[in-house]
Amino acid sequence: MAAGHKPVLLEEAVSALAVEAGSVVVDATFGGGGHTRRVLEEASPGRVVGIDRDPAAAGRARDLLRDERFTFEAGPYDEVLRGMVERGERADAVLFDLGLSSFQIDEPRRGFSYVAAGPLDMRMDPGSGVSAAEYLNTVEVAELIEALGRYGDVPRGEARRIAREVVRRRPLSTTTDLHDAVRAAVGWKERGGNPAKRVFQAVRVRVNDELEGLRRALQATERLLVPGGRLAVITFQSGEDRIVKRFIAEREGRCVCPPELPVCVCGASPVFRRGPVVRPSEEEVGENPRSASARLRSATRTSEPPGDV
Ligand SMILES: C[S@@+](CC[C@H](N)C(=O)[O-])C[C@H]1O[C@@H](n2cnc3c(N)ncnc32)[C@H](O)[C@@H]1O
């Protein structure tokens, strides 16, 4: 059963958002509302918008709706953020705390966990898109090999064996079916942990279109933030971390003019200025092992116009 979600890098993320009296803050991944609650309690925002595509998160946001500063938007964050931009809204701070909440991981019926038996679903919004079972029962072997490598860093040889085993065992309908297929294909590694972990991650990222959604959301955030506005992103795995790192690096618009030129002629214009990368303390990892792989990346919006999409 779901025991609750411990917010990761809570103090550090809220501090990176630099909320001032009257600020408009967007929590793009509301989850259990850990970060939102802290912002509402300890800063003095004018408005906080919580977003989540999981209908169960909307239920957890209900008590907060009594606070007139808070509103909740159900849906994928890239679509909600784009809608805000189109309506001419602006924000002073936007937070992404990526991946899954403990509410989702610890609920076997959602199908995210490779250690608990449940239906092979893995959709953050079970009412839209295709489930993990539908995906795995129809995907071409070559595409699955590619997805396991791209979204789960599964080594090529292992990915090939797993993909063939999945296809041989179709139809799959439970998390146990997928776990058994992985074990039959690559066995149990004594070092490096259970190989099913990366496979489940890859399938989940693919089924929820997580990386493309994140790219679109960062582009919308660039348009939504006011000059001086803050972007803060907590990542948990290499694929999403690479996207955030590259996005900030590209938007920093480093000047590439030869050093002998007295003024910049290359047109470099920083749209964001990068902040430090923050990792959880040993103490936090000890108290909450799920925080171990977390990285907080942040950036401050400049007054330059947004880059090309
Ligand atoms: C790690 S949890 C956030 C936890 C939250 N910060 C807290 O402290 O309670 C991530 C949440 O983001 C949601 N989420 C992930 N990707 C999303 C997307 N593309 N659009 C909307 N919500 C998303 C998930 O459903 C999940 O509830």
The ligand as an SDF file (V2000), in Angstrom:
LIG
                    3D

 27 29  0  0  0  0  0  0  0  0999 V2000
    8.3890   12.7060   -8.2120 C   0  0  0  0  0  0  0  0  0  0  0  0
    6.6750   13.0070   -8.2730 S   0  0  0  0  0  0  0  0  0  0  0  0
    6.5090   14.6370   -7.6150 C   0  0  0  0  0  0  0  0  0  0  0  0
    6.4470   14.6670   -6.1350 C   0  0  0  0  0  0  0  0  0  0  0  0
    6.1510   16.0280   -5.5310 C   0  0  0  0  0  0  0  0  0  0  0  0
    7.1750   17.0040   -5.8280 N   0  0  0  0  0  0  0  0  0  0  0  0
    5.9800   15.9030   -4.0280 C   0  0  0  0  0  0  0  0  0  0  0  0
    6.8700   16.3300   -3.2900 O   0  0  0  0  0  0  0  0  0  0  0  0
    4.9680   15.3710   -3.5950 O   0  0  0  0  0  0  0  0  0  0  0  0
    6.3850   13.2910   -9.9780 C   0  0  0  0  0  0  0  0  0  0  0  0
    4.9370   13.5610  -10.3330 C   0  0  0  0  0  0  0  0  0  0  0  0
    4.9410   14.1520  -11.6190 O   0  0  0  0  0  0  0  0  0  0  0  0
    3.9060   13.6220  -12.3900 C   0  0  0  0  0  0  0  0  0  0  0  0
    4.3350   13.7090  -13.7860 N   0  0  0  0  0  0  0  0  0  0  0  0
    5.3860   13.0990  -14.3540 C   0  0  0  0  0  0  0  0  0  0  0  0
    5.4560   13.4160  -15.6610 N   0  0  0  0  0  0  0  0  0  0  0  0
    4.4220   14.2620  -15.9070 C   0  0  0  0  0  0  0  0  0  0  0  0
    3.9640   14.9490  -17.0700 C   0  0  0  0  0  0  0  0  0  0  0  0
    4.5730   14.8010  -18.2530 N   0  0  0  0  0  0  0  0  0  0  0  0
    2.9050   15.7630  -16.9490 N   0  0  0  0  0  0  0  0  0  0  0  0
    2.2770   15.9240  -15.7410 C   0  0  0  0  0  0  0  0  0  0  0  0
    2.6500   15.2820  -14.6260 N   0  0  0  0  0  0  0  0  0  0  0  0
    3.7150   14.4640  -14.6970 C   0  0  0  0  0  0  0  0  0  0  0  0
    3.7490   12.2040  -11.9040 C   0  0  0  0  0  0  0  0  0  0  0  0
    2.4330   11.7380  -12.1520 O   0  0  0  0  0  0  0  0  0  0  0  0
    4.0600   12.3300  -10.4110 C   0  0  0  0  0  0  0  0  0  0  0  0
    2.8990   12.4990   -9.6700 O   0  0  0  0  0  0  0  0  0  0  0  0
  1  2  1  0
  2  3  1  0
  2 10  1  0
  3  4  1  0
  4  5  1  0
  5  6  1  0
  5  7  1  0
  7  8  2  0
  7  9  1  0
 10 11  1  0
 11 12  1  0
 11 26  1  0
 12 13  1  0
 13 14  1  0
 13 24  1  0
 14 15  1  0
 14 23  1  0
 15 16  2  0
 16 17  1  0
 17 18  1  0
 17 23  2  0
 18 19  1  0
 18 20  2  0
 20 21  1  0
 21 22  2  0
 22 23  1  0
 24 25  1  0
 24 26  1  0
 26 27  1  0
M  CHG  2   2   1   9  -1
M  END
$$$$
